[in-house]
Amino acid sequence: MTDDLQQPPVLTFEDKRYDLNSLPDELKELVRGLQVADAQLRLHEDTLKVLVVGRQSLAGQLNERLKNVSPLP
């Protein structure tokens, strides 16, 4: 595939499309900032999922081991 056939990057924002290359540098920086923020959100969402699974595992282990311990009256 040659470079002549590549489509220019398009920004789709609030149901409107924009030629990303034609935007002023200030707007390109805002787009990059949003991309970084989105990536960080995905990373932290994945981290939260791992923490939830770990917490469930710990709670299961605690529940299993407490079966042999008498609770307070």
DABELVEN-V535800 format. One record per helix or strand of 3 or more residues. SS is the DSSP state (helix for helix, strand for strand). FROM is the first residue (numbers start at 1). LEN is the number of residues. If there is no record, write none. Layout:
SS_FROM_LEN / SS_FROM_LEN
//
This chain:
helix_3_3 / strand_10_4 / strand_16_4 / helix_20_3 / helix_25_42
//
